Amino acid sequence: FVFLHSFEQGSAVHTMPYETDKRMSSLQDVVDIVRGPSPGPGRSAYVKTKTLVYTVAFPKGVLAEDSFEEQTRKSLKTLDDRLEQAGTDKNSVLEATVFLKDISSKCEFDKAWQEWAPSHGISRAAIGGVDLGPFEVEMKITAAMPDVELFHGPSPGPGRTAWVKTEERVYTVAFPKGVKPGDSVEEQTRKSFKELDERLAQAGTDKGRITEATVYLNDFRSKGEFDKVWQEYIPEECGVSRAAIGGVDLGQFAVEMKITAALPDVPLVRGPSPGKGRSVYVSSGHLVNTVAFPKGVQPNDGVKEQTRKSLKELDERLALAGTDKSRLVEATVYLKDMSTKSEFDKVWQEWVPENCGVSRACIGKADMGPFAVEMKITAALPIPIKKRE
């Protein structure tokens, strides 16, 4: 039984069996993983792989009387500390997803962010209306090591940049530029893709090289309208590892997307397609992007059962991509109800191997249709046997 994958280099698209994919891995550099201190079972303060660092920033030592601005400053201090531990700093931050309990606090957040952020800016999305437990703000961060050359796009505002490029990837955000009050979700999606095309072109790549996307919708019921445009937009045989999360507050927008794309000379392997415009996983360079959800969910399944089904699906997708759970580097976990986090954590802690803690954020109050849990995952490919010897 042989799985087929789409392999891309430049504009060419080839199909090769999984056995060939494994041979291809022997040509790659050794990819080792360094994990920071563990703040709890199954988690790491940061995870470093090759030239990238993944971490989470939150208001460590938060007090009940802390203002939102104070929580933001504590979060940025936590981030500085973790980046320093990993051997890098804020000047090498590539992208950030900022989660806010209340989108109306974004102005307060921006004030502290603009004082903190380097002058060249960071690719950043701000997602409101989520449940972060005791926190008002939390950030999911990807940074490069200091010796990595970075290229930054034009700045849409202080502390932000339209895109950031490394030698392998482009990090950007897509939103409906020029949105009008009467715009439908379909129209907002088309405007978002127009903006995305322009940003990708500026950075030297295109939509055929998108590897992963997190789509945020203020109303999950609009996913059908979004999907219609997505399926028209994504080129054939270029399916993306994609999660769609509803029930968030995007201010004036109905849709916003966090996007990663590969540069034209970076090899891509795309897994089987679960639906038009999507792939069960996409690997680029030394990384694998995928999504885990409770496949085969039943109406009466509790969070524990849905989590077990999600992790079973994740195991299968990772194996298909040629890696496993010991190589996970980062995860964003979305829960419909934040009060179920302890149930999720129990299963997560049993599943994650010892000494393989993941950089993980847990976001509540997410609408995922029939699911109570969904995960956006990045893993590293294994160290090739030839290199080990």
N, C-alpha and C positions, 0 to 999 in steps of 0.2 A: 504494500500500500504506500504510494508516494504522493505527497502533497506538492502542488505546483505553486510557485511564487512568481510575482513580477519583479524583475531586477532591472533597475534603471541606471544608466550612466550617461550624463549629458541628455540628449534628446532621444536616445535609443531606449526601447523597452523590450526586454527579453523575458522569456519564461524558462525557468529552470527548476528541477526537482530539489527537494529539501536536502538530499544527500550532497548535491553540488554546493548548496549554500554552506554546508558544514566544511567542505573543502576550502571554500572561499575564506572562511574565518581564519584559516591558518596563515593567510597573507596579511592579516591585520596585526597592528602593534599589540603588545601585551597590555591588557586593560586590568589594572588592579583597583581595588576599592579600599578607601580609608574611611572608617566610621568614627565619628566623634563620640564623646561621653553619652551615656544613655540617660535621658530624663525619665524613663519608664520602660517596662518590658515591651520589646518589639519596636522600639524607637531609638533614633540617634539624634543628637543635637545638630549634626550636619553629616553629610555623606559626600565624599570627594571621589570622583572617578576621572581618570586621565586629566583633562584640563578644566573640569567643571566642578562646582560646589553647589550642593542643594541644601537649603536650610529653611527654617520657619522662624518668624519673628513675632513675639507676643509680649504683652506688658508684664514681664517677670516682676514679682513682688507687688502686684497690683493691690491697691487698697480700696475699700468700699467708697471712700470719699474722693478718689482720684477723678479729676476732670477728664474729658476725652483727650484734651491736648496732653495732659500728663501721661495718660495711657499710651499715646502715640510716642512720646519721648522715651518712655520706658521700653517700648517695642524696638525703637531704633537703637537704643543702647544694647539691648539683647542681640540685635542683628550685628552691630559692630563687634561685640564680644565673640560671637560665633564665627564671623568672617575671619577675625584675627586668629582664632584657634585653628581654623582651616588653612591659614597661610595666605589670606587675601584680604581685600578691604572694599569699601563702598565704591571706589573708583572703578572696580571691575564687575560691579553688579550689572547683569544683562537685562533681566526682566523681573517684574514683580506683579503678583496678583494681590491686591489689597482688599480684604474682606471687612466690611463695616456693618455693625449692627443696625445703624441708622444712616442712610445716605445723606440726610440733612447735615450730618456732622463732617461731611467731606471738606468743607471750607476750613474747619479747624485742623483736620488732618493735613490738608495741603499746606497750611502755614508752617507746620513743623517739618513736613517733607521737603519743602522748598529751601528751608534753612540747612537741612541735612544733606540733601542730594548733591552729587558733584555737578559741576557746571555743564558737562556734556549731556546730562540727563539719562534716564532709564526708561525702557519700554514698560509701560504700566497700565493696568486696568484697575478700576475701582468698582467693586461689586457690593451693593448694599442690601439691606433687608434680610440678612442671615442671622442665625443664632450661633454665637461663639461661647456659650456658657457664661463664665464670669467676666469675659473680655468684651470690650467695645470694638476692638480692632485686632486683626491678625494678618500676617503677610506671608505669602509663599514666595520664595526667592530662589533665583538661579544666578550664580556668579561664575566668572572665569578666574583662573589663576593669573597673577600679576604679569607673567611673561607672555600672555596671549594678546596679540594685537587686535584691538577692537576698532570698529568703524561705526559711527553714529549718524543717523539721519537728521533731518531738520527738526527743530524743537516746536511742538504744538503748544508748549507752555512751560513755565519754570520747573526744572527738575524732571522733565520728561523729554523723550525723543521718539520720533515716528517709528524708528526701528533701530536695532543694534545687530551688527554682523560680526561673527567670528570667522575663522578660516573655513568652517564647515556649515554653519547655520545662520539663519536670520530669525530674530524674535520681533514680533510686532503685534499690534492690536487692530482689529477692524471694527468700525462703528459707522452708523449712517450719517456721514458728513453732509451738512446741508439739510438735515431733517426738518420737516414741516409738521405742524400740529395734526394735520389730517392724513398724514402718511400711514398706509396700512403696513402690516408686518412684512408683506411681500415687497413693498416699495422700500421699506427700511433695509431689508436684506439686500436688495439690489444695490442700494447706495453703499452699503457696507462692503460689498464685493468690489465695487468700483474703487473705493478707497483702498481696499486690500491690493488690488491689481497695481495701483499706482505705487504703493509702498514697496511691494515686492520688486517691481521693475526698478525703482530707485536703488534697491539693495542688490540688484544683479541676479535676480531669480524670478520665478513665476509660479502660477497656481499648480502647475504639473509637478512641482517639487514640495508641496505642502506635506508634512509628515504627521502633524497632530494639531488638533483644535479642541478647545473647550468653548462651547456655544452657550451663552447665557441669555435666557429669555425671561421677560418679566411675567409672561403668562404661558405656562407649558402647553395650554390648549392651542397656541399658535404654532406649535412645532410642525404641523402638517403644511402650513403656508411656507414656513422656513425651508422645510425639506424639499418642497417643489423647486425652489430657486437653487438650493444647494445642489440638487441632482443635475440641474441644467448647467451649473457653473463648473463642477469638478470634471476634468477630462476623463475619458474612458481609460480604464486600467490604472488610474491614479488615485484610488480610494485612500481615504485619510483615516487615521485612528482618531475617533471623535466621540466626545461626550456632550450631551445636551442637558442643561440644568435649568429648570424653570423656577418660578416663584421668587425671583430676586428683584431688587430695585435698582434700575439703571438710570434713574433720573428721567430725562426727557427721551431716552431711547427705549425701544421695545426689544432690541437685540444688540449684543456686543460679543466679540470673539477674541480669544487669546490664541495666537497662531505661531507655530514654528514651521519653518521651511528649510530645506537643504539647498546648498548652492549647487550649481549645475554639475560640478565634477565629483560630487560625493555620491558613492554607490548607495542605492536604495533597494530594499527588499520589502515588498508588500505582500501580506498574507492574504488568505481567501477573503472574499467580500461577503459580509452578512447583509448587505443592502447597497443599492446604487450610491456611489460616491463615498463608500466607507470600506475600510479594511480591518480585519480582526487585530492586526498589528502592523506596524511599519518600523523597520530597522534602518538606521542611517548611521554610517560610521560605526562607532562602538556602542550605540544606544538602541534600545527597543522601546517604542511607545505602544501602549495598549490600554484597553478599558476593561474593567471587571464589573459584571452585573449578575444578578441571580437568575441565570438561565433556567427555564423550566419552573419559574415561580408559581406557586399556588396561592389562591386567595387567602387561605388561613395560615400561610407561612409567617412565623414571627421573625424578628430581626436576626436572631441567632441562626435560624434556618436559612434565611436569605443571605446572611454573611457567609455561611458554609458553602452555599451554592455559588456565590460570587467568587470565593477563593478557589473552588474546584474549577470554575471556568477560567480563572486566571492561571492556575497551574497548567491547564491544557494549552492556553495561548502562549505562555512562556516556553513550554516545551516545543511547540510548533515553530517558534522563532529561534530555537536553539539555545535557550538559557533556562534559568529556574529561579525559584523564590529566594535563594541565597544571594542572588545578584540584584535584587531590588535596591534602587537608590532613593526613590522618592514616590510619595503617594499623596493624592488629595482625596479624602474620603468625604462623600456627601451623604448626609442622613436626612431623611424626611423629618425625624423628630430627634432633637438633640438629647432628650431624656433617655434615649435608647443607646447612648454611647457606651455605657458600661457593658451592655449585652454584646455590642460589637467588639469592644476591647477584649472581652474574655475569649472570643473565638480567634481574634487577631493574634493575641499573645500565644495561643496554642499553636498557631500556624507558622508564625515567623520563626526561622531557625535561631538557635542561640548564637549570640555574637553577630547577628546580621540585622541589627536595628535599622529602621528606615526613617528618613526625614519625612515626617508625616503631619499634615494638617487635617483637622476634622471640622467640617462645616455643616451646621444644622439648618433646618427649615428649608430644605431643598425639595422642589417638586420634580420627581422623576417618573411621573405616571404611575404604573403599577408597582414600582420598586420602592423599597424603604431604604435601600443602600445602593450606591454606585461608586466606583473608584477609578480615578485617572492615574495611570501607573507609568513610571519609567524604570527600566532595568538596564543593566550593562550586559554585553555579551561576555561569555566566559573567556578565561585565558586559554589561548590555543595550546594544545598538547605539545606541538613542536617547540613552542617558545618555553614551555615549562622545562623541557629537557635541556 
